[in-house]
Amino acid sequence: MTHRSAAFTVALSASLGLAFAAAVLLGASAGPSEPPIAPDPHVAAILDRVTTTALMGDLAALSGETPVTIAGSPYTITTRNTRHTAAISMTTRYAFEQLSACGLDVAYHAYTSGDFDGPRRNVVAEKLGRVDSDEVYLLTAHIDSLPDGALAPGADDNGSGSVAVMRAGCLLAPEYFAHTLRFVLFTGEEQGLGGSRAYAAECAARGETIGGVVNLDMIGYNTGEPTFDAYAWSSPTAPGVDSRDLADKFSSLVTAYGLDLSPTRLNDDNFPIMYSDQWSFLEQGYPGILVIEGLNADDFNPHYHRTSDTVDFINPHYFAELTKASVASIAHLGQRLPTGILSGTARVSGGSPLPPMTITAESKSYHGPFHLSAGPMDTFTASLPVGTYTVTVEPAHPFHLPAATRVGITTDTLTTVDLVLSRAAAIYLPSVCRSSSAVR
């Protein structure tokens, strides 16, 4: 969460103060207003793969407890402060490499700010939607940390949110969605939302349709009841109304998947919603929410913005449950497409060795072809969204003809297909000889 005045930090460390707590409670919602959401068994299986061991290992790496590998060399992330040029560059490269290794399309988003001695960058990973790719949903966190010295582990603020975003991206990378998903890590948050403000402004300038932003900022500290807050904008007009709907949906998913969490929706127009990256999107007219540990319950991390913000004060179970809620929220917002399995063989008539080939599956229901990888023994297997496809094998060698067939993919069902490539007919051109006695 972005830095505030010293006076406020003192008040916050003293259990937030009764006046502040009372002000926050005035905005509290009695509960989600949307009807219950039915859980997706496939998403539930994905959530089962969120483990405390993996999360805490990732957090130890990001907060400098253990070394990491960046650009093929060992490195220890002792600070992620955006003012430290070399350190924040290595941090963003680490995030880029982690997300890219999961199969996502990853890019840097560069920006400039008077707060820094040169350009800085955010990390943006994308999973393109297959039905309505122009509608985009974001799961975000700020990856930078405080304090300003050479040591700023920032395990809770905001290594916790950053690890959850990266874990969500990697878990959902093999899935298909109707809408486009982006997993975005911002820098410069602690200096006034620099990275997110620049990125949100560019999204608006491009005319992008962003259906919702779920921003995770400090989701690992808990000492009592497993409460967390979903802050929505109190504005009676858009995007405030959509912001509250988004918060309700997030809370409903906690119930739908039986997570060990107690959500509270709070409507606010000042602190804390103005002090984290979702505010940059609200400013541009996009709905967004802040998901944060129990601020309203006075269970806020006392190591906030200190060198003592380490993994030692993270509650692994609570951290995992909030990560699961975040994975479920972005999967439902993007509308995960049910899938089935296509398995097949591609061979040459007559038993000849199979030439190099390209295998694609195309459907009128989805944008773009699905590229299938050939496996051993001339086989291929792929998970595909439910629908009817034309599966085509294109041999690289001109001596063989393409083969194609129509197949239907149904939910959680194995469909098999056998494609046979025939040899192209040989064409012999007549030989033309010039006589030595030809007329000149």
C-alpha angles and dihedrals in degrees: 000000000000121000119264135184122306090243091056092047090055091051091047093051088053091068092280095284128264095263092054093045091052092050092052093048091058088068096047119124121223089229145301114323096201121091116260116284119231112236119242109230090212092054089046088057089051091051089054087065092063103098132179090229094058095042095048090047090053091047093049088054095048094046096049099254091120131022122255135202116249122175088350096304133097117258136168117218100218094161136015095188109145091221089065100082100195095040096050090045090055090045094054091045089053091052091046092053094046094052094041091053088059091061100257124136103251132189139167119243109208124204139166130226135176087234092072138054095239141345121324131196144219125209118237122188119184139198107193117227117239100208109028105009093168091071108080134193123193133208106192146174137167112250097193124096146199156256107071099236130092091276118061110143095171093187094164098022094074118323087089095059092042094052090049091052092049092045091050091050093051095045093050098039094094093049130088125231136189091227133041118266125204127193106200131186116194132204126200094042093125091056095054108301092293099159098042093043091056093045096046090049091053091049089053092046089054090050093239120176107230110183096189146342121216107195120194116203118166108348103157110071121088133145104167136017111001095253126155134176130233106198118203130181114264095214110130090219134056130326088024094062092048089047091058091047088053092051091049091051092051090051092046091055090057088060094041093057096039095240121177094245138107111215127201123190114213126187113215142161101190129022125048101002094060092052104064136057100271087070091068089061095043087055088057094049098261121129115246141161137203116229110197140157121269100309092145091049092054090245097125123147109265089202091065111144092000133115086245092069092111138140089266090080098045119109102222097200094048091046091052094048093052090046089053090051090052093049091049093048096054092042091054095042090052090046104234112231117231112243144201132194125258115199125176152141132240118200142159121250112254093031097274118159111278113253122222108286146181118225121198137172119205130187132182087224095065138050116251133354124295110231115219124202121225115234133196121308092024093293133136133192129184142165110234134180114259112275147084118298143184106224113202132187114202114191117213092217116078091217090078130059125228119258127210139177140174119245136176121221118204131188116289091345131128114232119189130200135179119207123192121198115209126209118258114248112259114245118205118199118210116253113240117203125193114222117231088229094057114144111261 
